[in-house]
Amino acid sequence: MASNYDNAAWFYDGLSRLVYGKALIKAQVYLLQYIQPNDNILIVGGGTGWILEEIAHIYPEGLTITYAEVSAKMTALSKKRNCGSNHVTFINNAIENVALSANFDVVITPFLFDNFTEQTLQKVFSHLNVLLKPTGLWLNTDFQLTGKWWQRLYLKSMLLFFRILCAIESKNIIPIDTYFVKAGYNAISSKTFFSEFIISKAYKKS
């Protein structure tokens, strides 16, 4: 079975709030300050689509958004969101299988890379890197391990749960920052949440 969150769509947001409170939301909203008027934005793995409404609160019009989500049920929920007058195109497919024009000003990847093995991660990262304009911004939010004992316990439990329920590939998280460094990105902003277990970073392509 292909990895996706169809089986978790109906309870995913509720579960995240139960476990993490508002930390997952705050971590993603923090990065939205870097969106500019009339930006062309690619969101990959946006889940139930609540982030579209948060973006519309900042820019109710003028944005062009491509929303790629592999889960059909998550995509269906996302289509019900209030996106304002922004132009949103929904793509229900794995992003590495989608041919898009390389003209995005912003790429947003919320909790995407922790789902993958290194082989898949390399493929997805390379694909997204090509799609981002030479001076574009990449806004990434993910989990990280900083040495606290409970973080590893949380991570193992979470990955095992979603591996069984949603067939995700990952058994651990791969430090994604090394990929951005190798690709020549500069981190322009960073903030941690939930006792440093969650990190949001804005990278500028150069």
N, C-alpha and C positions, 0 to 999 in steps of 0.2 A: 504494500500500500504506500502511495506517495505521501510524503510528509506534509500535512496541513492541519489547520485547527478547526475543521468542521465539527468535530466531536465536542469541542470546548466553547464554541461560539456563544451558546446561550447563557453560559455562566462565567465566561472569562473575565469580564470587567468586575463582576461581583467578587470573584475569587481574588483578583489582584488587590481590590480595596480591602478585603478581609485580611490578607497577608501583609500588604505593604502600606495600608492606609492610602494617602494621596501621593505617596512618593513617586510612583511611576508616572502619574499625571504631571506633577510639578517638574520632574526631570525633563520631560518632553516639552512642556510649555516654556521652560527656561530658554530653550534654543530658538523659539519662534521670533524672538526679538531681532534676529539677523535676516529675516525675510524683508525684502524691499518691495515697494510698489511695482506692479506689473511684472514681477518675477515669473519665470517658467519653472515650476517645481515638480520634482519626481518624489513621491512617497512610496517606499517599498516595505510591505509588511505592516500596514497600518492598523490591522485588526478590525475592530468594530467601527472605526471611522470617527470616533469622537474628536480626534485631532483636527478634522476638517472644520468642525464647529468652532474650535478654539482659534484656528487661523482666520475664519470668517469674522470673529469678534474684532480682530486686529485690522484685517483688510476685507471688508464685505464685498468688494468688487475689484476687478482689474487683474486678478491672478489667473494664470493658466496652470492647472494641476493635473498631473497624471498619477493615478492611484492604483498601484499594482499590489494585488493580494491573492495568494494562491488558494485560499479557502473560499469556496463559493458562498458559504453561509456568512462568513465575515464580510464578504463583498456585498451581499444582499443587505446586511445591516448598515453598511457604510452608505449605500445608495439612499437610505432614508434620512440621512443627516441633512441639516440645514447648512448649505455651503454658501449662503448669500447669493450674490450674482457672479461669483467666480466660476470660471469654466472648468469643470472637472470631467476627466475621462477615466472610466473605471476599466481596469484590465484584470481579469480573473485568470492569472497564470503565473508561473514562476518567472521572475524577472529575467533570468538568464536565457529563457526561451523566447523572449520578446525582442523584436527588432524595433528600435526607436531612433529618432534623430538625435544626434549628439549636440543638443542645444539647450541643456538645462542649466539654469542659473543656480539652482539649489537642489541637492539630493538629501532626503531625510530618511534615515534608517533607524527606526525605533525598535530596539531589542530584536534585531534581525540576525546578527551574526552568531549569537549563542545557540542557534538552532543547527549549525552546520558542523560537519567534519572539516578538516583543513582543506581537503581536496575541493569540496563544494565551495567553501569560503573563498578560496583563491579564484575560482571561476566567477563567482558572483561579484567579488570586489573588482576584478579586472573589467568585467562588463560595465559596472556602474561607473568606474573611473573614466571609461571612454565616453560615456554619455554626458558627463559634466563638462561644462565650458572650461577653457584654460584658466580663467580667473574665478571659477565658481566656488560655492561654499558647500561643504558636506557636513550635515548636522547629524551626529550619531549619539545614540543613547544605548547603554548596555550595562550588564553586570560586570563586576570585577572582584578579584580576591586581593585583599590587602593584609592578610595574615591573621585576621580575627577567626577564631575557631568556628564560630557559628555560621560564618559566611559559607564555608565549605559544606557544612551540614545542610544549610538552606539550598545551596546550589545542587547538590547531589539529589536531594529530595525532589526539587523542582524538575530537574532534567529527567529523572526516572519517571515521574508522574506523566510528563508530556511525551516521553518516549513510548510509554505503554498506551496512552490515550490517543496521541496524535502522530505517532511514528516519526518523531523528530530524530535526526541522525546523531546529534551530539551527546557525548558522555562527559564532556568537560568544556570549559570555555577557553578559547584561544585568544591571547592578548592581541586585540585588533589594532592597537596603536602602532605596532611594528609594521603593519601593512601600510598605514598612512605615511609613516616616516620613509619607508622604502620608495613609496610612490611620489615623494617630494612635497607632501602637504605640510603646512605649518599650522599648528594648533593656535587659534587666536583667542579661545576662551574655554574654560573648563570649570565644572562645578559638580560636587558629589552630593548624594542623597542617601538616606537610610543607612547612616553610619558608614559611609564610604562604599557600600555594597553596590550602589548604582552611580554611574558616572555619565555625564553629558558633556560632549566636546564639539566645538565648532572648528572645523578645519578649512583652511583656504588653499585652493589648488594653486600651485606655482610652477 
